[in-house]
């Protein structure tokens, strides 16, 4: 008896059908030439059933990789395996294989006797029969399967269930995380006329960052304070649901007495939350006061110190 691939099922159903297979047919002319030309495996074109694409794989002399002898092997293969991996999904289907009796004009149907559905997923995308039919029975002209060196195989596939794995994430903490510093020298500060200015990109923990500075403030602090933020510059490359936990300090350096103005904060950065910082980083009155050391010869020195402690990615 035939055995289903990777299954303990021993009972295989066989019946006769007058109806042709609904989903796909393979007609092979000059069947004997497959062996003479060294074709040990034939893979059909794709066909659609139940909203998915499938293929048939026939081993006319048995699947030698599974030590099959003296039998034809036939398998149903889920053609779009990449989508199963990408969506981490699973498709369940019941299938039947057909072999045309050209003498009686009906079909031998080989199927799971219990009608059990089979799961197709990322690690199991092929099911079928190692021993579909003995080669001796197949070649017997009295059975009508191989006439004038031609034969017809077919398949029906019925999708019974579709499943997707639940969402999940993997949080990776970074042991002994290192800090990265970036100093931004802003010249001709008093002539800045844009609403905000941004530093060059810099790296911290393999991610790109920028400093955003609003010289006249932002939102509620417009006209009274300088606003300053740390921004994740490569957020567009993050996968959906991914996020980065960073602790950072922003500073405006006191170029005279080293009494730096600093603000420290932690934040989960993601594609939907790309920046964090301070609307009221320092008042404009203090910043422009000569004794503050924030602006010397119209030069402002800004520093960012970034430490990435964790990364969370979707599973």
N, C-alpha and C positions, 0 to 999 in steps of 0.2 A: 504494500500500500504506500501511497505517497505521504510525505511528511511536510508540514508547514515549516518554513524556515524559522529557526530560532524559537520553536514552540514544542511543547511536550505533547501536543495534540497528535494522536495516532489515527483517529477515525476521520477519514476523508469521504465526503459524499460524492456520489456519481449518479447522474440521471440523464435522461434523454429529453431534448427540447426541440420542438418544431420551429421555434422562433429564433431568428438570427440575433447575435449579440447587439445590444443597443449602442454601445459606446465606441468599440474599435474592432477592426478586422485587419489581420495580416495575411496576405496571400503570398505564398512562396512558390515560385516556379523553379524547376530544376533543383529540387531540394538536395539531391545527392552531390551537387557541385559544392555545397557548403564545406563538406569535409575535404574534397579534393583541392579546394582553394585555400584551405587553412582557416576558415571562418568558424571558430569555436563558439563565438558569442555574437548574437545579433540583437541590437538595440533599436526599437521602433522609434518613429517620430512621436512627438508629444500629442496627446489628445486631452480633451476637457471632459470632466465628469464631476458633478456636484460642486461646480465653481472652482475646481482646482485642476492643475495640469499633471498628467501621468505619463508613464512610458511602460512598455512591456520589454522584458529582456528574456530572450530565448537562448538556451544552450542546446543545440540540436543533438549533441552527443553526451549530454550530462555536464553538470557543473563540476569540473575536475577540482576546483579549489575547495569543494566540500566533499570530495571523494565519492562523487556520484558516478555509478557505472551502470551501463545497459539501460538507461532511462533518459528521456527528455526532461529538461528542467525549464520551468517557466516562472517568471516573477513579475510582480507589479511594483513599480518604483514611483515614488513621489518626485516629480520632476523639478519642482521649485524648492529645493532644500534650503537655499539661501533665505527664503522668506520664513521658513520654520525657525531658522537660527535667529534671524533678525527680530522676529516677533515673539520668540520663545513659545511657540504655540504647538498644538497637537491636534491632528485630524484623525478621527476614527472612521473606518470604512469597512463595509462588507463587499467582497468581490467574488466573481466567478469567472473561470476560464472555459473557453469553448474550443472544441475541435470538430470540424465538419466531417461527417460521414457522407462522402460524395456519392455513394451508391444509393443510400436511402434518403438523401437530402434532409438530414436532421443532424443535430449536434450532440456530441458527448459533452456534458457539463461537469466540470470538476470544481468542487467547492468544499468549504468547511461544513461538515455534516451538521454541526450544531448552529450554524449560521452566526458564529461568533464574530463580532467586529474586531478589527485589528488596528492598533494605534500606530500612526506614522508621526515621527517627531525627529528632532535633530540627531539623535543617536540611533534611530531605527527608522529608515525611510524606505525599506524594501521588505516585502512579504511575498510568499509564493510557495511553489511546490518543487522540492528537490527532485522528486520522482513523479512527474506528471503522468507519464505512461511508459511502459516498457518499450524500448526501441523495437523489439521483435513484434509486439502487437501493433505498433505504429506502422511498421513496414508491411504487415500482412495485408495483402490486397483484399482479402475477404472482409476486412473491417472497414474498408473504404476511406481510410484517413489519408493515404498516400496513393493517388492515382495519376498515372502519366507523370510521375515524379513531381507532382504539385500537391500542395496542402493549404488549409485555411485554419488559422487560429483566431480567436476573438476574446474579448473581455467585456465585462460589465462591472462598474464600480458605483457603489451607493454610499455616499457620505452620511454617516449617522450622527456624528457629534463633532463639534469643534470646541477646543479648549485652549485658553491662554493662561500662562502662569501668572500668578498674582505679582504685583509690583513689589520691588524690594530695592534695597540699597546696601552698599558696603562702605562703612566708615573706616578710613585708614588714618590712624594717629601717627604723627611724625616724631620719632624719638630723637632727642638732642637736636631739635630744630635750630637752624642757623639764621641769624639776622642778616638782612641785606640793607645797605644804606645807599641813598642816592642824593647828591647835592645838586640843586638847580640854581644857577646864577642868573638872576634877572636884571639885565641892564636897562637903563632909561625907563625905570619903573614909572615915573610920573607921567610918561608919555603913553602908557598903555591905554588904548582906546577901545579894546574889545570888552564884551561883557565878562568873559572869562578867558584865561590863558592856561595852556597845558604844557607840561614838561615833555622832554623826550621820553620815550619808553625805556624802562629798565627792568631787569629780571630779578625775581625773588622766588625761589623754589620752583623753577622751571615755568613760571608764569610771567606774563608781561604786565607792567603796571605804569600808571601815570599819576602825576599830581595835577589836580585842577585848582586853580586859584582865581578867585573873583575879587579884583582889586578894589571894587567899590561895594562889595557885599552882595548878598543874595536874599531873595524873599523878604522875610521880616527884618533882616539886618541891612537891607539896601540903604546905602548912604551913611551908615554908622559904623560898620565893621568890615574887616576883610574876612571873606569866607574861604575855607580851604578844605580839600577832600583828597582822599586816595581813591583811584579808580582802577578797576581791573580792565586792562587794555585788550586782552584777547578773550573776552567773554563770549564772543561769537563762536569760538571753537569748542566751547563746553558742550557736552552732551546734555540733553534735556534731563533736568533733575539733579545735575551735578552741582556741587558747591564747594567753596574753599573757605576755611576758617583761618583768618589772619589777625594777628595782634600788630598794631602799628602805632608809630609816634610821628606826628608832623611837627616840624619846628620852623620858626623864623629865627635865624641866628642873629644874636647881638654881636655885631662886628667890632664893638669897642670894649665891652667888659664881660662878654661871654655869659650874660644873663639871658639865655635863650628863652623864647616863648615856645612852650610845647603843649601839645594835647595828645593824650594817649587813649586809644579805644580798640575794641575788638569787634569783628563783624564777620558774618557769613556772606561771602561774595558769590554771586551767581549771575546767570544771564538776565534775571529779572531784578537783581539788586547789585548793580555794577559799581556803586561808589558809596563811600561813607566818610564822614568827617564832621566839620564844624561850620555852622552858619556864622557864629560870632567868635571867630578864632582870636582876633585882636581888634580893639577899637581903632578907628582911623586916627583919632586924636593922639593916642599913645604911639601908634606906628610912626606918624610923621613928626613926633617930638624929637628934637635933636639928641636928647640924652638917652633915647631908647636904644640907639645903635642898630635899629632895624633897617634904616635906609642911609647908606653912606655913599656919597658921590653918585647918588641916584641909582645905587646898586642894592638889590635885596638878595639875600642868600636864604634859600629854602631847602630844608632837608626832610627826607622821608626815611624811616627805619621800619622795615617790614619783616615779620616773622610768621611764616605759615606753619600752623600747628596740626592741621587736619585737612583731609580731602574726602568728600563723600561722592560716590558715583553710583548710578543706578545699576541694578543687576539685569 
